[in-house]
Amino acid sequence: MSHLTVQVVTPEATQFTGEALRVQLPGVMGQMGVLPSHTPLVSMLQPGVVEVVSREGKKIFAVAEGFATIANDQVVCLVDDAVEAGQVDSAKVTARIADLERTLTDDDNPRTRAQIAFLQAQLSLKG
């Protein structure tokens, strides 16, 4: 059976490298599923959840804005930030969202909205 090679990369480090049977990505036009032999593609990613499904199970990440390249059974997600599901601290994330939402009343900054969306994606991993 074919597989994909997947990488989730931030400016600081490679957060994940591994093989997958399929990958779910938060494209700016909606959720995008990637299987082996996918047509080559470059897509912008919005803050959301990346799900990597392998024979061993699932790896789930909250990701910030970025983009994905898909070619030759390789998926590379280059994102501003990424957090694996098990690493989310709900209390800290909730407090950070509250702080950022207070700043939105003074300045409706798209970057602040993107940060809030990334934090909300982290909270969604906790159920």
RAKA-V703168 format. One record per residue. RES is the residue in one letter. OMEGA is omega in degrees with one decimal (NA if undefined). D_CENTER is the distance of its C-alpha to the mean C-alpha in Angstrom with 1 decimal. Layout:
# RAKA-V703168
RES/OMEGA/D_CENTER
RES/OMEGA/D_CENTER
This chain:
# RAKA-V703168
M/179.3/25.7
S/177.3/23.2
H/176.2/19.9
L/167.9/16.9
T/-173.4/16.0
V/172.7/12.3
Q/170.1/11.0
V/-171.2/8.0
V/173.6/9.9
T/177.2/10.3
P/-177.6/13.7
E/-173.0/15.0
A/169.4/14.3
T/-176.7/12.9
Q/-178.4/10.8
F/168.9/11.3
T/179.3/13.8
G/178.8/15.3
E/-179.2/16.7
A/172.1/15.5
L/176.3/17.4
R/179.5/14.6
V/174.6/10.9
Q/-175.5/9.3
L/177.1/6.9
P/179.2/6.8
G/-179.6/9.5
V/177.5/11.7
M/179.7/14.4
G/-179.9/12.9
Q/-175.9/11.1
M/175.6/11.8
G/-179.0/13.1
V/176.1/14.0
L/174.9/17.1
P/-178.8/19.4
S/177.6/21.5
H/175.6/19.1
T/177.8/20.5
P/-173.1/19.3
L/167.7/16.9
V/-177.4/15.0
S/171.1/12.6
M/176.8/11.1
L/172.8/7.6
Q/176.5/7.8
P/-177.4/6.2
G/-173.9/5.2
V/171.8/4.5
V/178.9/4.4
E/-180.0/8.1
V/-177.6/10.3
V/179.1/13.9
S/176.6/16.8
R/-178.0/20.4
E/-178.1/19.9
G/-177.3/17.5
K/167.4/13.8
K/-176.5/11.1
I/-177.9/8.3
F/164.0/5.5
A/-179.2/4.5
V/173.9/2.7
A/179.5/5.9
E/176.9/7.7
G/174.8/8.4
F/179.3/9.5
A/171.0/9.8
T/179.8/13.3
I/178.7/14.8
A/175.0/18.4
N/179.6/20.8
D/174.2/18.7
Q/176.8/16.1
V/178.5/12.4
V/176.9/11.1
C/176.9/7.7
L/-172.7/9.1
V/179.9/7.2
D/-179.7/9.3
D/177.7/8.0
A/178.3/6.1
V/176.8/8.0
E/-174.0/9.2
A/-176.7/10.7
G/-176.0/14.1
Q/-175.6/13.8
V/174.1/13.4
D/-173.5/16.7
S/-177.9/17.2
A/179.7/20.3
K/-179.2/19.0
V/179.4/15.9
T/178.4/18.4
A/-179.9/20.9
R/177.1/18.5
I/179.7/17.7
A/178.1/21.5
D/-178.2/22.2
L/-180.0/20.0
E/176.5/21.3
R/-179.2/24.8
T/-179.5/24.3
L/178.7/23.3
T/179.3/26.9
D/-173.3/28.2
D/-179.4/25.8
D/-174.4/23.4
N/178.7/21.1
P/179.1/18.0
R/176.8/16.3
T/177.9/17.1
R/178.7/15.8
A/177.4/12.3
Q/178.4/12.5
I/179.2/13.7
A/177.3/10.9
F/178.8/8.3
L/177.6/11.1
Q/175.3/11.7
A/177.2/8.4
Q/179.7/9.4
L/179.7/12.8
S/178.9/11.9
L/-178.2/11.2
K/177.7/14.8
G/NA/16.3
